[in-house]
Amino acid sequence: MKTAYLSKRTWALILALALVFSLVGYAADEAAEPAPVTTGEQRDFAKFKEIFDLYNEYYYLDKAPEDMLLDAIKLLMEEDPALYRELVDALMSSGDKYSHYLDSEEVAALDAQKIYGGVGVTVAIENAGLAITEITPGSPAETAGILVGDVIVSIDGRPVMNLTLDTVAEFARGEVGTKVVYNVLRPASGELLSFEMVREELTMVTVTYELKDDYAICRINDFSGLLTFFEFYDFLGVIEEAGIDDVIFDLRNNPGGDLAVVLDMLNYLIPGEGKPITTVIPRDETKSVTYSTTGRGREMGKMVILVDGHTASAAELFAVVLQEYQLATVIGTATFGKAIGQTYFTLDDGTIAAITTLQATTPTGRKYNELGVTPDVYMVNSETPRVLPACDPLNFENFTSARIGAESAATRALEQRLVLLGFLKDADTLFDEDTAYALSVFQSRAGLAATGMFDRETLIALTDTVNYLKTITVKNDDQLIAAVAMMEEQG
């Protein structure tokens, strides 16, 4: 038998390993729970990367780095299935903020977003309130008399002033044929108004327009599907029949949409065949594809495009293509800067992985992702403060003297606020039946119990409403005014 001789260094290593294994075994026997994390222990990505690199270099089996990470993720999911969504979201957003995962509920919402039971209003958060920015023509909202600029205070008695858009959407829409009451604050007059409507099946209109004597104003809300293209095609037919060639395209707050849709629409606005519209570049740039005009574009007159910081994606492509061909003047502020596109991959269970797979260029091949479109005429819309009439003090110290049958300074202060909101014609010091009725109407529209009595909760709601009214400014659409001036200069 052959004897093996070990060096002192080897013996030292063996003894060290034996000591380590004995300590590990001892810890396993003596402690069922892992040792608590030491205060101040570094727990960040830099340390994780250091551990990963050490594991990758010294682990006793040859294991690909990607397999290590996948096995780690698998272990985490097996131990805590609730981490699934967090891990998927982390993966999808690791490259950019636009790749995302849609679960079954989100897919259903995506499929149903065009048709729903509602009243036909589009809202946005302005001055911390839900302002109505658009009303669908022929909708219940238009018929009832709701106006663009109205601020929603409550829906069916439920206050919405402090809710997000997603939360409000949960109960704003409902079954077709059901009644709904919108209480709104009208900044122009300061009135708090109530509108009862019946929800109808609405198809979201994405292209709206207004014909003037010599030009048209066309508002494109998004480029989300074939519906947008058909509405745009109808618009072109209308202006051709009316003999109008000059158009103002309003793309402000347009989040973009489908590349194929915007390409089809641009084809009708650029005369000539074979002119490049955009080059779509995937990871492998040798597989880039250039989309060009097909020759069906008509000769347009003067075109002006309105943009802002919320003009994104396909809307930016629409603007920059017509700008580079010098077919349109772009007015407004710099756009959002999203020139990358996502492909939607449907998984076996019907859920969707939307992955950024390409970026688009301008007709000259210029990449503009994260840069946006620079307007030809930079212009920020101005705002004019709204001056409200002064009201007497009304607070927790004096409000209790405003009660039915009593005369007090607090009653006058209360009535001044009810006059401001459109519930009374004049203010005096007597809390009479008219005061109680007007107060009960305010309470109902603010989502409170309509008691007609001035309690602490009503004081808070009244104060919040008046204070909000003070923050609202009159927004001047200087951008549209400048665009109209360009149209009229040609006249």
Salt bridges, closest charged atoms under 4 A:
GLU41 OE2 - LYS47 NZ 3.30
ASP53 OD2 - LYS49 NZ 2.89
ASP71 OD2 - LYS63 NZ 2.93
ASP89 OD1 - ARG85 NE 2.89
ASP103 OD2 - ARG85 NH1 3.10
GLU106 OE1 - ARG85 NH2 3.30
GLU134 OE1 - ARG219 NE 3.79
ASP150 OD2 - ARG186 NH2 2.82
GLU196 OE2 - LYS179 NZ 3.86
GLU210 OE2 - LYS212 NZ 2.63
ASP222 OD1 - LYS114 NZ 3.89
ASP245 OD1 - ARG298 NH2 2.98
ASP250 OD1 - ARG219 NH1 3.53
ASP250 OD2 - ARG252 NH2 2.91
ASP264 OD1 - ARG296 NH2 3.14
GLU285 OE2 - LYS367 NZ 3.56
GLU324 OE2 - ARG366 NH2 3.35
GLU383 OE2 - LYS475 NZ 3.19
ASP392 OD2 - ARG412 NE 3.20
ASP477 OD1 - ARG252 NH1 2.71
